[in-house]
Amino acid sequence: MLLYPAALAALLAAAPSLIVPVAAAASKRGLAFTPNETTRGDDKIWVEKPTSLTWYYDYKPKPASTYEDVPQSEFEFVPMMWGAPESPGDTTFLSTVKSLVEDKGINITNVLSFNEPDGPFVYGGSNMEPSAAAQIWVDNLLPLQRMGIRVGLPACTGGSSGMPWLENFLTECSKLVSTKDNKRNCTYDFVTIHWYGNFDGLASHMGQYAAAFPNKTMWITEYNLNNQNLETTQEFYKVSAEYFDRLDFVERYSLFGAFRSDVSNVGPNAAMLSAGGNLTDIGAWYLGRQSTGVLPTEGSSAAFRSVIPQASMAVLGALFAVVALF
């Protein structure tokens, strides 16, 4: 059993007025879409009925072709500007999203920004200097905000480098939008959080964000308890999902685990699909269904293979930077 009263108390202290029961908790759940070219048939699992998922992102600015026939009102696509473009001043991301809205009539209402910019490329981070990221934000994301599209603060790693990176980024961004006579700040519509570790660490991390960015909702767009036994991993899922569903300021969340256990880079027990491509208990629970009893290793014809999914985005180097509360 995971123990979490101390972490819960810390978050309550940081945001005491924001915790209220929510009726339609399942509507918060989304898909961090990481397709594997060898098992593309799995992609349809996430939109089969019944499902609790109402939104998804794929680390890219364009929607996945797999879901192009699913209405935005049923399964909202959220574009992401993963990292820096190839050249300074490149506004391809801006033009791509504008085209989705103006040319294709897709109702884009939310956008995610940089993926783990404080993390190195080798672990899936976008490895960006705060000053460069600020200029890219002003060039590509600020115009989208002016169109009425909500933009999330960059999603840093759960390690100690994340908060300082965000502070530096906001300082540099403020310099770009301010004049000598008019001091301004870059605005953002919600904060975006990644976490890999136990529940105490997750709750503490959320408490830090609540204190640093008051009155902002949170999207937890990557999270899981990596490389633990099955019972512990399942308990973490149940506790964390119930926690997110109760917190009014948690606007959305997406479990990082929509892949088969034999290609999981967060451990086989954290995956939502077995090695044979069937929903595990965690996968079924996440979709709002009953337990399947399927073990993560079921259907495996070989030993476990630790392979990073094609999108390669989870930061492993910072996964163990857990803040312990006593």
N, C-alpha and C positions, 0 to 999 in steps of 0.2 A: 504494500500500500504506500503510495506517495504521500508525504506529509507536507502540508502547505499553509498552515495557519499564519506563520510569520510573514510569508510573502503576500498573502491576502491582506493582512493588516497594513503592510507597507503601501499597497495599491489603494486601499481604502483611505489611508491618510492623505495620499497624493490627490485623490479625486473623489471625495466623499459624496458629492451630490450627483454623481453621474451613474450610479448603479441602480437600475430599475429592472423589473421583470419585463421581458419582451415576449409578445404572443407568437409572432412568426419568425422564430429563431432560425429555422432552416433556410430562410431567404438570404442569410448572410453568406452561405457557403458557396465557394467557387472552385474552379479547376485551374491549377497550375499545370498547363498542358505541355507535356514533354514527350512527344511521339517518338516511337522507335520504328525505323523503316522496315525492320524484319517482322513486326507484329502490328501492322497498321489496322488490322481488324479490331484491335482492342479499342481504337478511338471511339467507336460508336457506343461502347459500354456506358460512357459518361452522360449520354443524352437519352438512353433508353428509360422508359417509364417503369416504375416510379423513380424519380430522382429529386433530391433536395437542392441540386445545383442550379443557380440562376445566372451565373456569370463565369467568364473565364478570361485568361490571358495566356499568351504563348511566347512571351519575351520578344515580340516583334510588333511592328506598327500595323501590319495587315492581319485580318482575320484568317483563321485556318480554313483551307478549302473543305476540310472534313465537315465543317459546321456551317457552310455557306447557305444551306437551305433551311437552317433553323432561325426563326425570327429573332431579331435583337431583343424584342420584348420578352422572349422566353429564355434566352441564353445570351446575355449581354457580353459582347466582346469589348475588352478594355485594351487599347493599344499601349505598348511600352516603348520608350526610348531607352534601350538597354545600356548604351554607353556613348562614347564620343564618336562622331562621324569621321570619315577618312580625312577630311580637310577642314581647316578653320572656316567658319562662315557658312558651312553646308547647312541648308535648311530643308533637306529632303524629308526629314521626319514631319516637319510642319506641313509641307505640301502634300505628303501622303495622307495625313489625317484630314486635312481640309478637303482633299479629293473624296475620301470616304463619305464625308458629310455632304459636300456640295454636288458631287458628280454621281455618287452611287446611292445617295439618300439614306445612308446608315446613320442612325441616331447615336452618335458617339457623345456620351455625357461625362465620361471619366477617362483619365489618362494616367498611366504610371510612368515615373521617371527612372533615373539611373539605377541599375542593378548592382548592389554591393560595390559602390565606387571606391570604398576604402580597402577593398580586397584585391589581391593580385590575380592576374589572368589565369595562372596555373590552377587556382581553386575556384574559377568561375566568376571572379569579380571583374568589374569593368575598369578598375585601376585608373582613376581619374584624379587629377589635381583639383582642389576646390575652386581655384581661380578659373581654370579652363571649363569646369562644369558650370560655373556661374554664367560665363559668356554663352555657352550652348543653351542654357536655360532661357536666357534673355532672347536669343535668336529663334528658338523653336517652341518653347513652352509658354512663355509670356503671351505671345499672340493667340495661342489657343485659349488661355484664360480670358482674353478680351472677347473671344467668341462665345463665352459662357460655359466652356468645358472645364470641369474640375480637374485639378492636377495634384498628384500626390508628391510629398517630399521624397527625395531619393531614399531608397531602401538600403541602408547600410548593414554591415554584418552585425552579429550579436556580440562581437568582441569589443575590447576597450577602445579601439580606434574609431568606432562609429560616431559617437556623440561629438568628439572634437572635430571630426571631418564635417559634420553638419553645421556646427557653429562657424567654422571657417568658411564654408560654402555660403552661408547666409550673410556673413560679413562681406565677402567678395561680391555677392550679388547685389547687396545694398549699394556698394560703391558704383556699380554700373548703372543703377536706375536713379541715383541721386544726382542732384546738381549742387553747386556751391550754396545756393540759397534755399534749397528744398531737399531736406533729408528724407529719404524714403526707404522702405524695406521691401524685399521680394516676398510676395505672399504665396501661400500654398493652402490647399483646401482640406487636406488630411495628411496624417503621418503614416508612413509605411514601415512595417517591422518584419525582420527575419529573426528566427530563433531556432537553434538546435541544442537541446539539452533538457534538463528536468523541469518539472512544473514550478518549483520554487524559483529557479532562475528566470523562467518565462514571466512569472508574475512580477518579480523584482524589476526586470527589464521594462515591462510595460509601465510600472510605477515611475521609473526614471523618465520615460517619455511623457507620461502624464504631467510630471512636474516641470519638465523642460519646455513642453509645448502645450500649455493649458488651453482648454476649450477647443481642442481639435479632436476629431474622431480618428480612430485607428483602423488601418487595414493590416492584418497579419497575413502577408502574402506568401511567406514560406515559413513553415514550422514543422517540427517533428521531434521525437526522441530517438536519436540515432544509435544503432549498434547495441541494442539491449535485448534481453530475453523477451519472449512473446508476451508473457503475463504482464511484465512491467510496461511494455510498449502499449498494450491494449489499455491498461489502467491510465496511462498518461493521456491517451486519446480521449477516453471517456471524461476524465476530469477537465481537460483543457477545452473540449468542445462545449461541455456544460457551462464552463466558466465564460467563454466567449458569448454564448447564447444569452447569458444573464446580464451582460454588461452593455448598457445602452450606447456607450461611446465606442464599443467595438462595432464598427460599421460592416466590415466584411472580413472573411478569413478564407484561406486556402491551404489545406494540408499538402505538404510536398511529399507525394507518395503515389501519384497516378501512373504507376509503371509496374512491371513484373518484378517479383522478388529476386530473380536471378540476375537482374541488371540494375539493382538498386544500389546507389552510392550512399544510402543512409542505413544500410543493413537490411537483410531480408524481412525481418519482422515488422519494419516500418512501412512496407509496401502495401498498396491497396489491392494488388493483384498477385495471385500465386504464380509460381514458375510456369504453370500450365495455362495462365490467362484467365483464371476464375477469381471472382471477388472473394477476398479474405473477409473475416469478420469486420476488421477496421474499414475495409472498402465498402461493405454493405451498410455498416452503421453510418458512414459518411454520406451515403446516398439516401439515408432515411429508411433503410430496410432492416429486416430481421437478420440475425446471425446466420451465416452460411455453414460454419463449422469447417471451412476450408483452411487448411494449414498453408502458410506461405511457401513451404517447400513442395507442396503437392503438384505433381506433374513434371517435376524436375527430372531430367534424364542424365544430369551430370552434377558434379559438385558446384557449390555456390560460386558464381563469378562476380567479382566486384567491378562493375563497369559503369562509368559515368554516363548518364543519358546524353543523347545528342546535343540537347540545348546547353549542357554543361554550365550550370549556374549556381549550384550550392557551394558555399564556401566551407571547406572542411577544416582549414587551418584555424578558424576562429570558433569552431563548433563547441569547443570545450571551455570557452571563456565564460563560465557560469558564475553569477554573483550569488554567493551563499548568504542567507539570512539566518540568524539564530535568535 
